[in-house]
Amino acid sequence: MNRWVLKDEQWERVAPLLPGKAGDPGRTGSDNRLFLEAVLWMVRTGAPWRDLPEAFGSWNSVFRRFRRWAQAGIFERLFQLLSGDPDFEYALIDGTIIRVHQRGTGAKGGLGRQAIGRSRGGLTTKIVALVDALGNLADFLLLPGQRHDSVGADPLLEGLEMGALIADKGFDNDALRQELDARGATAVIPPKANRARPMACDSAMYRWRHLVENFFCALKQFRRIATRYDKTDPSFEAMIYLAASFMALK
């Protein structure tokens, strides 16, 4: 089990960033490390909550605490604090499809209130991620699986200063190109085959697109992200933030 939990040096970086430490309002959390390692074990293995090893404590207590932290945005804040300042010499954006397990359905309000849609692969969620020039996650959002990747461009790029944006031809549209041009950023996006006039694309810089693909490959090593088991978006987002935080610790 040791390879699924935090090393001492990693915990020393994380501990001051969590709620419940001495001096914080409210009750002091004496088991923050055990709790965080329990959730990390879950996101790495993809196991059902009821299969959480007894060494981590009551699965139901861990689950309820996880839900509270997810709804309060604690995992997102942890990621932001650990990820540091992104290097936006250039940015990369792409989307990936995640299959939704049958246990990932049934949230109150139905699928329409969650980022779950029906595509060729059945029920799916799409993760659209923005990574920096080092291949590190800067931000992401969830979309129903049938939505186009480019829908995520505007919210992820809002207010962002960068030298260039690298993306595949799925992001080739006039609105995005005009927005990048207005910001003084270069669009490194291959043109679609049906464009009336050809558009230039820096093929040498485009080779760096593998960085966002590498990020998705690393993210999907966490089995609870490679397949979505969480019924609600906040819980699934929390799992992604925790995985990305763990990646930032390495």
Protein Blocks (a to p, Z undefined) as FASTA:
>chain_A
ZZmmccfklmmmmmmmpghiahiacjddfklmmmmmmmmmmmmnopafklpcfklopfkl
mmmmmmmmmmnommmmmmmmmnopadfkbacdddddddddfklgoiehijmlpccdddfk
opaddddddddfkopafbdcdddfkbcfklmmmmmmgopacfbdcddfklgcfklmmmmm
mnopacdddddfklfbdcdddfklmmmmmmmmmmmmmmmmpmklmpcfbfbfklmmmmmm
mmmmmmmmZZ
